[in-house]
Amino acid sequence: MFINKPIPKNVLLIIIGYCVSIFFLNLYHDQLFSALKRVYLFLYTLIEYLSFILLISASIKNKLAKNIIAGISFLFVIFLFLLNFVFPYERYDSIPIAAETLILLVASFYFFYEQFKDTSTLYIYNRYSFWLTIGILVYLCGSLFIFALAEQMSAAQIVEFWYWTYIVEIVKNILFTVGILMYVRKPFVKPPKTEIPYLDLKELS
């Protein structure tokens, strides 16, 4: 018997907000990229990073680690703004994505460290946070090499290998769905009530 707590509302809101935002950014990619390239790249990376780091942070228990992540995230947002609007790069946001991936990898590894350190966690794969974090890692690691080499690749090469980003994004979405379904499939069981017998201490004295 177990207590199945619902996925926190903030986590669901982050997932929904991320999926909707990225869907429309991808849907209108050509128009936005040609008209507002810097704004588009800034928003895409910002939404992606904040969504992922908030999902990971929501499952981390250590308050100090949460505060460190919040501080690093604040610095990353400033760094991202500067690279887009003050010291713009040439074509693709390779540097911001590399920095984003590094931060998220460290946060993910700490999440797993905390989970494996918790002796009450017998089956980590039964937790939705495990699947969300795995999905984030697969997406980041799978697409990193394309963005990292984009500055040195020709337009034809980028088109040739760009399909790989779609594959890892599909895998990420599947893993996100698995995480939610892992939770939905569990029935909600309330803990049994413990009845305390009535004792009149005055009568016993």
N, C-alpha and C positions, 0 to 999 in steps of 0.2 A: 504494500500500500504506500502511496506517495502523494505528495501535494504537487499538483502541476500548476505552477504559477504562470499566468499569461505572459507572453512577450511584452516587455515594457512598451507603453504607448510611444515613448520617444524613439525607441528603436524602429518601430513600424513606420513612424512618420519620416525618419531618416531614410529608410529603404524606399518608401513611396516617393518622397521628394527627390531622391537621387535618380530613381528610374524614370520619373516623369521629365525631370530637367534634362537628363542625358538623351532621352528619346527625342525631345524637340530640338536639342542642339545638333544631334545627328541628322534629324529630318531636314533641317534648314541649314545644313553645313555649308553648302556651296554659296548660298546667298550671304550668309553671315560672314563666312571666311573671306569672301572677296570684298565685302563692304566694310567690315569691322574686324579685321584680322586680329589685332592686338586684344581687343575687348573679348572676342570669341575665345581665343586661346587662354586668356586670363580666367574667364568665367568657367571654362571647361575644366581646367586644372584645379581651380579653387573649389568648385562643387565636388569634384571627384575626391580631392584630398580631404576636405572637411567631412564629407559623408563617411569615408573609410575610417578616418581617425576617430570620429565620434562613435562608430560602431564598435571599434576595438576598445576604446576607452570605457564604453558602457559596460564591458565585461571584465574590466580590471578593478580589483578591489583595493589595492594599495593607494591611499590618498596622495602620498608623496609622488608616486609614479604618475598619477593623474595630473598633478600640478606641473610636473616636469614636462609632460606631453603638451599641456595647455600652453606653457611658456614657449616651447619649441615651435608649436603650431603658430603662435602669434608672430614669432620671428620669420617663419616660413612665408606667411601671408605678406609681410612687408617685403621679403626677398622676392616673392613672385611679382608683386606690384612693381618693384624697381626694375626687374628684368623685362617687364612688358612695356612699361611706359617711360622709364628714365634711361635705362641702358639696354635697349632692345637687341635681341639676337637676330640672326640672319633669316632663317626660314622656319624651323620647327623648334618647339620648346624642349629641346633635349636636356638642357641643364636643369630647368625646373622639375621635369619628370624624373631625372636621376635623383635629385634631392628629395622629391616626394617619395620615391620608391625606397630610398635609404631610411627615411624616418619611419615609414609604415612597416618596413621589414623589422626594424628594431622594436617597434611597439608590438608587432605580432609575435616576435620571439619572446618578449617579456610576458605576453598573454599566455603563451604555451608554458613558459617557465612557472608562472603562477598556478596554472591549472595542474601541471604534473606535481607541483609541490603540495597541492591540496590532497591529503590522503582520503578525503571523503569522496573524491571524484574517481569512481571505479571505471566508468565508461564515458570518456570525454566525448566520443562521437555521438552520444545521445543528447548533447547540448547544442542548441541552435547556434550559439556563439562560435563553436568549433567550425561549423560549416561555413558561416559567414566569413570567418578569418581565413579559412582555406581558399574560399572563392577569391578573396582579395589578393592573397599571395599568388595564386595561379594567374590571375589577370595581370598583376604587376610584373612578375618575373617572365611571363610569356610574351609580353609586349615591349619589355624594356629594351631589348637589343635593337628593335626596329627604330624606336625613337632615339636611342643613343647614337645610331649610325645614320640617322636621317640627314644630317648636315653634310655627310660625305657621299651620300647616294644621289644618283641622278633621278629625275622625275620618273623615268621609265622603270627604274629599279624599285622605287617606292611603290608605284602602282603594282608591280609584279609581286611584291612581298606583303603588301598591305592587307591582303585577305587573312593573314595570320592573326591580325588584331581582332578580326571578327570572330575567329574560332575561339580565342581565349576569352572574349567577352561573352560568347554563348555559354562556354563552360562555367564562367563566373556566375551567370544568371541561373544556370541549372543548380549550382551549389547553393546559391542564395535560396532557391525554391526548396531544395532538400532541407535546408536548415529550418525553414518555416513549417514544412510538412512534418518534420521530425517532432515538432511541438504540437501540431494540430492532431496528429494521430493518437496522442496520449489522452486518455480520459481524465476528466477533472475529478479528483477524489478528495473529499474533505477529511481532515483528521478526525478520528473518533473522539467524542466528548468523554471526558473523564469525570465521572460523578463522584463528588466528595460526600461521604456520609455525614449526616447531620449529627453533630456532637454538642450537647449542652454541657459545657464544662462545669457550670454551676451545680447541675444535678449530680455530677460525678464527684464533686468535692464534698 
